[in-house]
């Protein structure tokens, strides 16, 4: 069983806490109620921070601020988010 634990340890996602990133772009839905910030980290991964407009004109992060990803590059992340029902406002 010890070998199995060692194997799964390598599959765990590394933490992004404290890692440097640059914001490639921020996309807004057509109605302006949803935003997606595309972040490229120095570790090579690209992630998306999804936010929704709340009363008072403030955007609040979805999923308690957890990032969606990783994606190989910002273009793939952009194609993913603009194709989601949530971003297009058609999610049930």
C-alpha positions as CSV (number, residue, x, y, z in Angstrom):
1,X,0.0,0.0,0.0
2,X,2.9,2.4,0.6
3,X,3.7,2.4,-3.1
4,X,0.2,3.4,-3.9
5,X,0.4,6.4,-1.5
6,X,3.7,7.5,-3.1
7,X,2.1,7.2,-6.6
8,X,-0.9,9.4,-5.7
9,X,1.2,12.0,-4.1
10,X,2.7,12.8,-7.5
11,X,-0.8,13.3,-9.0
12,X,-1.8,16.0,-6.4
13,X,-2.1,19.5,-7.8
14,X,0.5,21.9,-6.5
15,X,-0.8,24.8,-4.5
16,X,-1.0,28.2,-6.3
17,X,-0.8,30.1,-3.0
18,X,1.9,32.6,-3.1
19,X,2.7,32.0,-6.8
20,X,3.2,34.9,-9.2
21,X,0.8,35.4,-12.0
22,X,-0.2,38.0,-14.6
23,X,-3.7,38.8,-15.6
24,X,-3.9,38.2,-19.4
25,X,-7.4,39.6,-19.8
26,X,-10.8,40.0,-18.2
27,X,-13.8,38.9,-20.2
28,X,-17.3,40.2,-19.5
29,X,-20.6,38.6,-20.6
30,X,-22.8,40.4,-23.0
31,X,-25.2,41.5,-20.2
32,X,-22.2,42.5,-18.0
33,X,-23.3,40.3,-15.1
34,X,-20.5,37.8,-15.3
35,X,-16.7,38.3,-15.5
36,X,-13.8,35.9,-16.1
37,X,-10.3,36.9,-15.2
38,X,-7.7,34.8,-17.1
39,X,-4.5,34.4,-15.0
40,X,-1.3,32.9,-16.3
41,X,1.0,31.6,-13.5
42,X,4.7,31.4,-13.4
43,X,4.4,27.7,-13.0
44,X,3.1,27.5,-16.6
45,X,-0.6,26.9,-15.9
46,X,-3.4,29.2,-16.9
47,X,-6.5,29.5,-14.7
48,X,-9.8,31.4,-14.7
49,X,-11.3,33.3,-11.8
50,X,-15.1,33.5,-12.4
51,X,-17.1,36.3,-10.8
52,X,-20.8,37.4,-10.8
53,X,-22.2,40.9,-10.4
54,X,-24.1,41.4,-7.1
55,X,-26.3,44.2,-5.8
56,X,-24.3,47.4,-5.4
57,X,-22.2,46.9,-8.5
58,X,-19.6,44.6,-6.9
59,X,-18.4,41.4,-8.5
60,X,-18.2,38.4,-6.2
61,X,-16.0,35.4,-7.0
62,X,-17.7,32.1,-7.7
63,X,-16.7,28.9,-6.0
64,X,-15.4,30.8,-2.9
65,X,-12.6,32.2,-5.1
66,X,-11.3,28.8,-6.3
67,X,-9.8,28.9,-9.8
68,X,-10.9,26.9,-12.8
69,X,-8.2,25.1,-14.7
70,X,-5.4,24.4,-15.5
71,X,-5.4,25.2,-19.2
72,X,-2.3,25.0,-21.4
73,X,-2.5,28.6,-22.5
74,X,-4.7,31.7,-22.2
75,X,-6.3,31.2,-25.6
76,X,-7.6,27.7,-24.6
77,X,-8.9,29.2,-21.3
78,X,-10.7,32.0,-23.2
79,X,-12.3,29.5,-25.6
80,X,-13.5,27.4,-22.7
81,X,-15.1,30.2,-20.7
82,X,-17.0,31.8,-23.7
83,X,-18.4,28.4,-24.5
84,X,-20.0,27.8,-21.1
85,X,-23.7,28.2,-20.4
86,X,-22.9,30.1,-17.2
87,X,-20.9,32.8,-19.0
88,X,-23.5,33.1,-21.7
89,X,-26.4,33.4,-19.2
90,X,-28.2,30.3,-20.3
91,X,-27.4,28.1,-17.3
92,X,-30.5,26.8,-15.5
